[in-house]
């Protein structure tokens, strides 16, 4: 079995920290703008991504119905 190096442990730690942060944001309903930007660059390179403000507003409207009087 190969012994882990400090560099590989550091990379693993950063990966775990990013994964935990993303999971926590998803649990509390905060949209992940960086993931959206990566998705847009990867799958829709011909389209300009929304600004952070527009993205956040769109996610809030998608989650809460944009004030359409939806009941719980």
Secondary structure, DSSP 8 states (H G I E B T S, - for coil): -----HHHHHHHHHHHHHHHHHHHHHHHT---HHHHHHHHHHH-TTS----HHHHHHHHHHHHHGGGS----
